[in-house]
Amino acid sequence: MTPAPPSAALLGLFARTRPTRDGAALLRSSLHARRLVLLKALLVRVRRHRAELGDGVEERFEAAWHLLERAEQRAPAAVRDLLDYPTTGGWLAAALTAPPGPELDARLAHFDALALTAALRAGCALDLTVATPHGTLSLAGLGRLLTGADRVAVRTEGRHARITPEGTGSDRAVLLPRDLNDPHYPHPGRPADADPGRPPAAPPYWSPLLRLPGGAAVLDDLDPYRVPRGGIGTPPRTGVEAGPAGRAVWAERWRAALRLLDATDPGRAGEVRRLVRVLVPVAHADRGTGPFGATLRAAPGAVLATLPDGPREMAEVLVHETQHTKLAAVHELVPLYTAGPATVHKVGWRTDARPIAGVLQGAYAHLALTDLWRRAARSSGLPAPWRTRAGQQFERFHHQVGRALSVLLESDELTNTGREFARHMRQHHARLGATPRALR
C-alpha cells in the first residue's frame, strides 16, 4: 500500500529541511512501498519474457522467489530490511531496464544471492545450491564470498551455514553464522578447515562489510550494484575497494563527522543516522577534480563519495546527500515539478546550467547546509576551524540559494504543491538571515 501524501504541515517541515521523526517514518514507508512495486514489476517482466530467457533462468528465478517468501514468513522485518537496502534498489533498476537476452539473464542471476541473503538473515534451514557468477557470492548488506566456482552448495548445520564450492575438486567450505541478525555480526567467516590465525591461501574466503561506528550504517565497497555500470557523474566515477587501511580512514572520518554534527546540530546528526545506511567509496575521476558526492534515485540511503578531506567536509557531504534522498522521496509522494520544456537555469554552485529539477534539488540541499553553517558559525563551543569555514560557506551560499529560490518561484514548471514548497523554503531562507533568536 502506497503511503498517504504528507500533510500540509509535514510538507512545510520538509521544506524547511529540518529533521523530523514523522518525516523519516514516512520516507521509510514510501521507500518500502516502492520496492515492493518494483519487485512485483520484475516478476511480471520475467514471466512476460520467459521465451527469451536462457535455459533454467525462469526456474531459478521462481525458486529464489519462493525462498524469499519463505524467509519473509519466518522473519518479515529482516526481509524488509534487505529489500530496502540501497543496493537492492540498484539491482532492481538494472534488472528492470536490461534488454531481454544475456544481459537480463545475468541480472536475474543475482536474485539467487538476494534470496539466500534473506534466508540466512531469517535463520531458515537450508539445503540448496546457488549460482555464483564469476566465482563471487554477494550477500547484500553483509559481505562477499569469493568462491572460485560457478555454484556453491549451502547447508545449515546447527548455528552455522556451510557453503561449499562445487566443481573445484576441493571440499573446502566456509562457515557463516546461520542467523546473520546476530548482534555480533559481522563474523570473520572462515574456511571450515582453516587456521584461524592465518588468512586463507585460496578461495573460498569471506569478506564482511565494515560496520561504521555509532550507528547501523556500513561501508559497502563490495556489492556489485553499489555503483551503476559505467560509473556515476561526469566524468564517470567507479566504485573502489577501500582495503583495510582505507576502511579505517573512512570509519574515522565518519566517526569524527558525526561527532561534529552532534555538537553543531543534534537533530541533523540523528537524521543522518536514521537515513544514511551505506557509504560507497568511489574513485576520483582524474587528477585535479574536487570532492564528489552523489545519491541515486534507485538507491536512497546510499551516499556515494570520494573520501572527503576531513570531518568538516564529510559532515557536509552527509547532510547534503541526505537532503537529496529526502526531496526525491517527497517528489515520489507528491510531485513538486513537471517534466516541462527543456529549460535550464544558471545556479551559483555549478558551472553548468540546470533544469528546474536540478535547481530545486540543489537549492534544497544548500538551504540545509546554510542552516547547518549558520549554527556552526555562531556557536562558541565548536572548533575554531569549523566555525571559520562555516561562516565563509554561509555567506557564500545564503546569497546563491536566495537567487535560486527566485528562479523556482518564477518558474511555471513547479506544480501548485511545488510552488508552496518553494515558498516555505524561502521563508526559512529569510529566517536564516535573521538574528539567532528569530530561529528559535
Protein Blocks (a to p, Z undefined) as FASTA:
>chain_A
ZZddddfklmmmmmnopacfklmmmmmmmmmmmmmmmmmmmmmmmmmmmmmpcehklmmm
mmmmmmmmmmmmmmmmlmmmmmmpmklmmmmmmmmmpcgdjklmmmmmmmmmmmmmmmmm
nopacddddddehhiacdehibccdehpabdcdddehjbccdddehklpabdcdddfblm
bfkbccebiafkbcfkbccfbdcddddddddehiabdcdfkbfklpcghiacjddddddd
ebjmlmmmmmmmmmmmmmmmmmmommlmmmmmmmmmbdcddddfbghiacdddddfklgh
iacddddfblmlmmmmmmmmmmmmmmmmmmmmmccbdfbjadddddfkbcbdcdfklmmm
mmmmmmmmmmmmmmmmmpckbcfklmmmmmmmmmmmmmmmmmmmmmmmmpckbcfklmmm
mmmmmmmmmmmmmcfklmZZ
